[in-house]
Amino acid sequence: RPLRPGVSLFVFPCAHTLQHTYTYTHITHMTSTTAAMEDAPVPVEHLKALSQASDYLGLGAKWGFQVLEDPIIGRFLTPSVVIPAGELAIVLPPLNIQTAEQVVDFNKVIKVGDDAYSSSVTPNDHDNFLAHSCDPNCDIKLLPGAWAELWARRDIHPGQPIEFDYEVSEDDMIAQGVDFECSCGTEKCRGHIVGWAVRNRMTAGDHAEDS
């Protein structure tokens, strides 16, 4: 994930690679391709090939993803056509999953379960270039089996970074050593990005002081 709004997350292959097949059953309303995949086990090598092509479920081709670079936010993923609000923007399949003990650098993973951290397969995968914003244009949905999806909250136009809020997926970025000062510039900017569990404790502390 990008470490700063949006300095790109350069995710590299992890030590632990899932060695079995997966069934991707929870998206049943997208395309005929998805419908054909429902209840059909997908070999992980096939998933790897799709991930390396940055085109899982054909979304890369559908949205015409490209990686651009900005002097402030670094490299970021953007579509070449408008992604309408409510559409599935990108899927992050569980190709490389680690426990917290196995993670070498928390900058290079996304937390997708109680003790499950997801990484991409190659440095060129699209999920390496997802930006942070405190008012992002995508919601991240964490699903059973360590899958993750990004759904467009509003129209995403060419040249705009695909974003999600890192505090939704990460619980304690201070403990992980990856907290950072945000400069997304939105009205909702929280400044210090720390993770949802830390944010909840901070909010509870503020309420206690006010009472």
Disulfide bonds with the S-S distance in Angstrom:
none
